[in-house]
Amino acid sequence: MPRGGGERRGGLHMADDNDQGPEGARDDGKAAAGAAPPRHTRRLSDKILIAFHHACDQGDFEVAEDLLRILEMMLTRRPVSPDVNRRKNMESLVAAHERLWMLRHPEAKEQ
């Protein structure tokens, strides 16, 4: 995948580590003296979903399951503010559950 592009997993578009901040400067968390504090380019739930897919790619299903449980807790608790992305987030959660199930049951893919 080209550098600087986003990654699509489970229905969510997630920024990658090469995202740039204002004026094309890389947002690496180091703010210049007197500048505004660094802004976070990803939501925590996006980072957890990325970590889930990484654990799946590495074959660490126990960690993937724990991350999925945490993500599910985050997405299903009562939202503090209206979440316009709730449906997409839930679709991503379902897709992640399906991926983990398929990885744990490869024989089901053959049927």
N, C-alpha and C positions, 0 to 999 in steps of 0.2 A: 504494500500500500504506500502511496506517496507520502512523504513527510509533510506534516502540517494539515493533513486531512483528518476528518473525523472518522469515527468507527461506529458501525451500526451493529448492535447486538440486542436481540430480544425486543426489537421494536423501539428502542430508545436511541437517539442520536447522541453520542457522547463525544465531547472534545478530547483530543489527545494531548500528550505532554508538550507538543510543539505549538500550542495555541499562543497567539500573540495578543498583547494588550493594546491600549490606545497608541496611535501613531506607529503601529507595527513593531513596537518594542516587545521583546519577549517578557512575559509575566512570570518571572522565576521566583517571586516572593521577596525580592530584595528591592525595597523602595528607596529611591534617592532621598537624600536629606531634604526635609521640608516637603516631600511629595506625599500624596495621599497613601494610606496603607494599601498593601496589595489586595486586590479583589480575587476571590476564589472563582475559578472558571468552571468548576464542576460542583454539583450538589453532592452531599455525602452519599445519598442513595445511589447516584451514578458511580461513584468510586467503589462502593460495595459491590455493585453489579459487575463492574470491570474486574474486581478481585475474584468474584465468583467464576466468571468465565476463564480467568487465568488459572484458577485452581482446577477447573474442569480440563483445560488444555494440558495441565501437568498431571492429570490423573489422580489428584488428591480429592476424592469424593467426600471424605469426612469433613474437610475444611469447606468445600463447596456447599455442603448441606448446612453447616453452621452459618456461613455467610448468607445463604438463602433464608434461613430462619430469622436472622437479624433484619434483612431487607424486608421480609414479610411483616415483621413487627413494626418497622418504620412506616410502611405504606398502608397498613390497616388500622393503625391507631387514629383516634379522632384528630383531624387536622385543625391546627390553630387558625389558619386563614383558608379561604376557599382555594382549592387546588384545581386549576384548569387542566392540568395534565394527569389527573387521577386515572382516567380510563386508560391512557397510554401506559402509565406506570403499572397498572394492574395487568395489562396485556403482557408487559415485559416480565412481570413476576410469573405469570402462567407459562410463558415461553421458557423461562429459566427452569421452572419445575419440570417441564417436559424434556428439556435438554438433559437434566440430571437423571431423570427416569430412563431415558433412552441410552445414556451412557452406562447405567447400571444394569440394563436389560437389553443387551445388543441382539439377543435372539428374537426379540419382538419386531425388530426392523426387517427381518427376513420373511416374516409371515405376511 
